[in-house]
């Protein structure tokens, strides 16, 4: 007797019945770049369809996106003024804090608000921590990251997401949240965040390119997978509620390892370079954008992710790609 797996591929209904993985649009998280000012909208050249917007236009965009089905958002702030310690990140009147308060006022509990916790958008040197004589310092940075996470939570964020890759930052954030009675604020840790060339368009979007050197002394070496497991375990032990692998597309093996390692919810970040490559190829007519995006998203879920941060979210929902 010949095994014939093709029997269950005969038609679409059979294929759907036998499908092991289905992408879920409810598990997508839409990122936004919010800047100071009013009536501001700046298209990001390297990320077609994505803009830097002031808070008023952010609210307009979110109103339309929520109607499409967006349920969770990730905020990145772009301040007018930067300094050496990223003080705009934890200012009560910082751009992220203002955006969070306005979103909460306008939309209540219709949407989950996640705030990226990092200093690179707020420092004049573009690094993710305090710098002394050209070196990014770990422990002095923890206090500022903790203060930033606290200020976002106090403004109304549901989840704070440290992306800096300083050692011990999850524990520092968990402690300050607990000490201030914010026990229900969740931490989504960028646990396995690799130093990647796929971040290029994001640095244009956020104006966060380092003014000297690079981030290889604190972001992970892309050659390492066992180390990613160690980072994930450390973040879980320190109190993370969700762990993340970033980037996603070239790191399916790490996503799979993370899924096997823990039952904690797992997020992956489909980063700017991954998004922009698809957009560029689609614009040239080299690929079918709907089919490519659906395949990519399905592969993230198949590898073990529970949720996906992706700039494709709006297109997926608007066009009912899945």
SEBA-977107 format. One record per residue (C-alpha): residue in three letters; x, y, z. Coordinates in nm, 2 decimals. Layout:
<sites>
ALA, X, Y, Z $
...
</sites>
This chain:
<sites>
UNK, 0.00, 0.00, 0.00 $
UNK, 0.12, 0.35, -0.09 $
UNK, 0.09, 0.63, 0.16 $
UNK, -0.10, 0.91, 0.00 $
UNK, -0.09, 1.24, 0.20 $
UNK, -0.22, 1.41, -0.11 $
UNK, -0.57, 1.28, -0.04 $
UNK, -0.61, 1.56, 0.22 $
UNK, -0.49, 1.83, -0.03 $
UNK, -0.75, 1.76, -0.29 $
UNK, -0.95, 2.07, -0.24 $
UNK, -0.96, 2.38, -0.03 $
UNK, -1.22, 2.25, 0.22 $
UNK, -1.01, 1.94, 0.29 $
UNK, -0.70, 2.15, 0.32 $
UNK, -0.87, 2.37, 0.57 $
UNK, -0.99, 2.07, 0.77 $
UNK, -0.64, 1.93, 0.79 $
UNK, -0.45, 2.26, 0.85 $
UNK, -0.24, 2.24, 1.16 $
UNK, -0.18, 2.62, 1.20 $
UNK, -0.40, 2.92, 1.14 $
UNK, -0.28, 3.28, 1.17 $
UNK, -0.51, 3.48, 1.40 $
UNK, -0.55, 3.85, 1.33 $
UNK, -0.66, 3.90, 1.69 $
UNK, -0.30, 3.82, 1.79 $
UNK, -0.14, 4.10, 1.59 $
UNK, 0.01, 4.41, 1.75 $
UNK, 0.03, 4.73, 1.55 $
UNK, 0.33, 4.96, 1.61 $
UNK, 0.30, 5.34, 1.59 $
UNK, 0.56, 5.62, 1.59 $
UNK, 0.44, 5.93, 1.78 $
UNK, 0.61, 6.26, 1.78 $
UNK, 0.57, 6.60, 1.94 $
UNK, 0.36, 6.87, 1.77 $
UNK, 0.01, 6.91, 1.62 $
UNK, -0.12, 6.82, 1.28 $
UNK, 0.20, 6.64, 1.20 $
UNK, 0.23, 6.35, 0.96 $
UNK, 0.57, 6.25, 0.82 $
UNK, 0.58, 5.95, 0.59 $
UNK, 0.87, 5.72, 0.65 $
UNK, 1.04, 5.67, 0.32 $
UNK, 1.19, 5.33, 0.39 $
UNK, 0.86, 5.20, 0.54 $
UNK, 0.58, 5.25, 0.29 $
UNK, 0.24, 5.30, 0.46 $
UNK, 0.39, 5.39, 0.80 $
UNK, 0.41, 5.75, 0.93 $
UNK, 0.55, 5.95, 1.22 $
UNK, 0.24, 6.13, 1.36 $
UNK, 0.16, 6.38, 1.63 $
UNK, -0.09, 6.27, 1.91 $
UNK, -0.39, 6.41, 1.73 $
UNK, -0.32, 6.22, 1.41 $
UNK, -0.23, 5.91, 1.61 $
UNK, -0.58, 5.92, 1.76 $
UNK, -0.73, 5.95, 1.41 $
UNK, -0.52, 5.66, 1.28 $
UNK, -0.61, 5.45, 1.58 $
UNK, -0.98, 5.52, 1.55 $
UNK, -0.97, 5.39, 1.19 $
UNK, -0.75, 5.09, 1.28 $
UNK, -0.97, 4.99, 1.58 $
UNK, -1.27, 4.98, 1.34 $
UNK, -1.06, 4.75, 1.12 $
UNK, -1.00, 4.52, 1.42 $
UNK, -0.67, 4.64, 1.58 $
UNK, -0.68, 4.53, 1.94 $
UNK, -0.33, 4.59, 2.06 $
UNK, -0.08, 4.87, 1.99 $
UNK, 0.29, 4.93, 2.05 $
UNK, 0.41, 5.29, 2.10 $
UNK, 0.75, 5.44, 2.01 $
UNK, 0.81, 5.80, 2.11 $
UNK, 1.01, 6.06, 1.92 $
UNK, 1.09, 6.37, 2.13 $
UNK, 1.18, 6.72, 2.01 $
UNK, 1.47, 6.74, 2.25 $
UNK, 1.72, 6.47, 2.34 $
UNK, 2.00, 6.46, 2.60 $
UNK, 2.27, 6.23, 2.72 $
UNK, 2.05, 6.05, 2.98 $
UNK, 1.73, 6.02, 2.78 $
UNK, 1.53, 6.22, 3.03 $
UNK, 1.24, 6.26, 2.79 $
UNK, 1.17, 5.89, 2.83 $
UNK, 1.06, 5.93, 3.19 $
UNK, 0.92, 6.28, 3.19 $
UNK, 0.56, 6.31, 3.31 $
UNK, 0.49, 6.52, 3.00 $
UNK, 0.70, 6.31, 2.77 $
UNK, 0.56, 6.23, 2.43 $
UNK, 0.48, 5.86, 2.51 $
UNK, 0.31, 5.96, 2.84 $
UNK, 0.09, 6.21, 2.66 $
UNK, 0.00, 5.97, 2.39 $
UNK, -0.09, 5.69, 2.64 $
UNK, -0.32, 5.93, 2.84 $
UNK, -0.49, 6.05, 2.53 $
UNK, -0.54, 5.69, 2.39 $
UNK, -0.68, 5.58, 2.73 $
UNK, -0.92, 5.88, 2.74 $
UNK, -1.04, 5.83, 2.38 $
UNK, -1.06, 5.45, 2.36 $
UNK, -1.08, 5.32, 2.72 $
UNK, -1.04, 4.95, 2.73 $
UNK, -1.10, 4.89, 2.36 $
UNK, -0.73, 4.85, 2.30 $
UNK, -0.43, 4.71, 2.49 $
UNK, -0.15, 4.97, 2.51 $
UNK, 0.21, 4.85, 2.50 $
UNK, 0.49, 5.09, 2.54 $
UNK, 0.85, 5.03, 2.43 $
UNK, 1.09, 5.09, 2.72 $
UNK, 1.43, 5.20, 2.58 $
UNK, 1.64, 5.51, 2.58 $
UNK, 1.77, 5.51, 2.22 $
UNK, 1.50, 5.74, 2.08 $
UNK, 1.56, 5.98, 2.37 $
UNK, 1.94, 6.01, 2.39 $
UNK, 2.15, 6.24, 2.18 $
UNK, 2.41, 5.97, 2.13 $
UNK, 2.15, 5.71, 2.01 $
UNK, 2.25, 5.43, 2.25 $
UNK, 2.01, 5.24, 2.47 $
UNK, 2.18, 5.33, 2.80 $
UNK, 2.40, 5.57, 2.99 $
UNK, 2.73, 5.63, 2.81 $
UNK, 3.06, 5.71, 2.99 $
UNK, 3.38, 5.75, 2.79 $
UNK, 3.23, 5.56, 2.49 $
UNK, 3.11, 5.27, 2.70 $
UNK, 2.74, 5.18, 2.75 $
UNK, 2.69, 5.13, 3.13 $
UNK, 2.46, 4.86, 3.24 $
UNK, 2.37, 4.92, 3.61 $
UNK, 2.33, 5.30, 3.60 $
UNK, 2.09, 5.25, 3.30 $
UNK, 1.86, 5.02, 3.51 $
UNK, 1.74, 5.30, 3.73 $
UNK, 1.64, 5.52, 3.43 $
UNK, 1.47, 5.22, 3.25 $
UNK, 1.27, 5.15, 3.57 $
UNK, 1.17, 5.51, 3.61 $
UNK, 1.06, 5.51, 3.24 $
UNK, 0.85, 5.19, 3.28 $
UNK, 0.69, 5.33, 3.59 $
UNK, 0.59, 5.66, 3.42 $
UNK, 0.44, 5.47, 3.13 $
UNK, 0.24, 5.25, 3.37 $
UNK, 0.12, 5.54, 3.57 $
UNK, 0.01, 5.71, 3.25 $
UNK, -0.21, 5.40, 3.17 $
UNK, 0.00, 5.15, 2.98 $
UNK, -0.12, 4.79, 3.01 $
UNK, 0.22, 4.64, 2.92 $
UNK, 0.57, 4.78, 2.94 $
UNK, 0.82, 4.63, 2.70 $
UNK, 1.19, 4.68, 2.78 $
UNK, 1.39, 4.65, 2.46 $
UNK, 1.73, 4.77, 2.58 $
UNK, 1.90, 4.44, 2.65 $
UNK, 2.06, 4.56, 2.98 $
UNK, 2.12, 4.28, 3.22 $
UNK, 1.87, 4.28, 3.51 $
UNK, 1.63, 4.53, 3.37 $
UNK, 1.32, 4.31, 3.40 $
UNK, 1.39, 4.26, 3.78 $
UNK, 1.44, 4.64, 3.82 $
UNK, 1.12, 4.72, 3.64 $
UNK, 0.92, 4.45, 3.83 $
UNK, 1.04, 4.58, 4.16 $
UNK, 0.95, 4.95, 4.09 $
UNK, 0.61, 4.85, 3.96 $
UNK, 0.54, 4.64, 4.27 $
UNK, 0.67, 4.91, 4.50 $
UNK, 0.43, 5.16, 4.35 $
UNK, 0.12, 4.94, 4.36 $
UNK, 0.12, 4.86, 3.98 $
UNK, 0.10, 4.49, 4.03 $
UNK, -0.13, 4.44, 3.73 $
UNK, 0.11, 4.60, 3.48 $
UNK, 0.26, 4.33, 3.26 $
UNK, 0.61, 4.31, 3.13 $
UNK, 0.68, 4.20, 2.78 $
UNK, 1.05, 4.14, 2.77 $
UNK, 1.25, 4.17, 2.45 $
UNK, 1.44, 3.87, 2.58 $
UNK, 1.62, 3.74, 2.27 $
UNK, 1.69, 4.07, 2.08 $
UNK, 1.97, 4.03, 1.83 $
UNK, 2.20, 4.30, 1.69 $
UNK, 2.05, 4.28, 1.34 $
UNK, 2.08, 4.46, 1.00 $
UNK, 1.71, 4.41, 0.97 $
UNK, 1.65, 4.72, 1.20 $
UNK, 1.77, 4.97, 0.94 $
UNK, 1.44, 5.13, 0.84 $
UNK, 1.34, 5.16, 1.21 $
UNK, 1.64, 5.37, 1.28 $
UNK, 1.52, 5.62, 1.02 $
UNK, 1.17, 5.61, 1.16 $
UNK, 1.27, 5.67, 1.52 $
UNK, 1.58, 5.88, 1.46 $
UNK, 1.77, 5.64, 1.68 $
UNK, 2.09, 5.54, 1.49 $
UNK, 2.39, 5.54, 1.73 $
UNK, 2.61, 5.84, 1.69 $
UNK, 2.92, 5.62, 1.74 $
UNK, 2.99, 5.25, 1.74 $
UNK, 2.71, 5.00, 1.73 $
UNK, 2.50, 4.80, 1.97 $
UNK, 2.69, 4.47, 1.96 $
UNK, 2.81, 4.51, 2.32 $
UNK, 2.46, 4.47, 2.45 $
UNK, 2.23, 4.33, 2.18 $
UNK, 2.28, 3.96, 2.11 $
UNK, 2.52, 3.81, 1.86 $
UNK, 2.31, 3.67, 1.58 $
UNK, 2.53, 3.36, 1.57 $
UNK, 2.41, 3.24, 1.91 $
UNK, 2.10, 3.04, 1.99 $
UNK, 2.18, 2.87, 2.32 $
UNK, 2.26, 3.21, 2.46 $
UNK, 1.90, 3.32, 2.36 $
UNK, 1.77, 3.04, 2.58 $
UNK, 1.97, 3.17, 2.87 $
UNK, 1.84, 3.53, 2.82 $
UNK, 1.48, 3.40, 2.80 $
UNK, 1.52, 3.20, 3.12 $
UNK, 1.68, 3.50, 3.30 $
UNK, 1.38, 3.72, 3.21 $
UNK, 1.13, 3.47, 3.32 $
UNK, 1.31, 3.43, 3.65 $
UNK, 1.31, 3.81, 3.69 $
UNK, 0.93, 3.84, 3.64 $
UNK, 0.85, 3.87, 3.27 $
UNK, 0.50, 3.79, 3.18 $
UNK, 0.57, 3.76, 2.80 $
UNK, 0.90, 3.69, 2.63 $
UNK, 1.00, 3.80, 2.28 $
UNK, 1.23, 3.70, 1.99 $
UNK, 1.34, 3.98, 1.77 $
UNK, 1.38, 3.98, 1.47 $
UNK, 1.15, 3.70, 1.36 $
UNK, 1.19, 3.60, 1.00 $
UNK, 1.55, 3.48, 1.01 $
UNK, 1.52, 3.35, 1.37 $
UNK, 1.26, 3.07, 1.33 $
UNK, 1.49, 2.83, 1.51 $
UNK, 1.51, 3.06, 1.81 $
UNK, 1.13, 3.10, 1.81 $
UNK, 1.10, 2.72, 1.81 $
UNK, 1.36, 2.69, 2.09 $
UNK, 1.18, 2.95, 2.30 $
UNK, 0.85, 2.77, 2.26 $
UNK, 1.00, 2.44, 2.38 $
UNK, 1.17, 2.62, 2.67 $
UNK, 0.87, 2.78, 2.84 $
UNK, 0.49, 2.78, 2.83 $
UNK, 0.49, 3.16, 2.89 $
UNK, 0.33, 3.36, 2.61 $
UNK, 0.57, 3.42, 2.33 $
UNK, 0.58, 3.73, 2.11 $
UNK, 0.78, 3.78, 1.79 $
UNK, 0.87, 4.11, 1.63 $
UNK, 0.84, 4.11, 1.25 $
UNK, 1.08, 4.41, 1.22 $
UNK, 1.11, 4.70, 0.99 $
UNK, 1.36, 4.55, 0.75 $
UNK, 1.15, 4.24, 0.71 $
UNK, 0.84, 4.46, 0.64 $
UNK, 1.02, 4.69, 0.39 $
UNK, 1.17, 4.40, 0.19 $
UNK, 0.82, 4.26, 0.13 $
UNK, 0.68, 4.61, 0.04 $
UNK, 0.97, 4.67, -0.20 $
UNK, 0.93, 4.34, -0.37 $
UNK, 0.56, 4.37, -0.40 $
UNK, 0.59, 4.72, -0.55 $
UNK, 0.82, 4.58, -0.82 $
UNK, 0.57, 4.30, -0.89 $
UNK, 0.81, 4.03, -0.79 $
UNK, 0.58, 3.87, -0.53 $
UNK, 0.21, 3.85, -0.44 $
UNK, 0.20, 4.06, -0.12 $
UNK, -0.11, 3.90, 0.02 $
UNK, 0.02, 3.54, -0.02 $
UNK, 0.37, 3.63, 0.10 $
UNK, 0.25, 3.81, 0.41 $
UNK, 0.00, 3.53, 0.49 $
UNK, 0.28, 3.27, 0.46 $
UNK, 0.52, 3.47, 0.68 $
UNK, 0.26, 3.52, 0.95 $
UNK, 0.16, 3.16, 0.94 $
UNK, 0.52, 3.06, 0.98 $
UNK, 0.56, 3.26, 1.29 $
UNK, 0.26, 3.09, 1.45 $
UNK, 0.37, 2.75, 1.33 $
UNK, 0.72, 2.81, 1.49 $
UNK, 0.54, 2.86, 1.82 $
UNK, 0.46, 3.23, 1.86 $
UNK, 0.15, 3.34, 2.04 $
UNK, 0.14, 3.70, 1.91 $
UNK, 0.32, 3.90, 1.64 $
UNK, 0.42, 4.26, 1.63 $
UNK, 0.40, 4.36, 1.27 $
UNK, 0.37, 4.67, 1.05 $
UNK, 0.16, 4.46, 0.82 $
UNK, -0.13, 4.46, 1.07 $
UNK, -0.33, 4.73, 0.91 $
UNK, -0.30, 4.58, 0.56 $
UNK, -0.39, 4.23, 0.69 $
UNK, -0.71, 4.36, 0.86 $
UNK, -0.81, 4.61, 0.59 $
UNK, -0.78, 4.35, 0.31 $
UNK, -0.90, 4.05, 0.52 $
UNK, -0.59, 3.85, 0.42 $
UNK, -0.67, 3.59, 0.69 $
</sites>
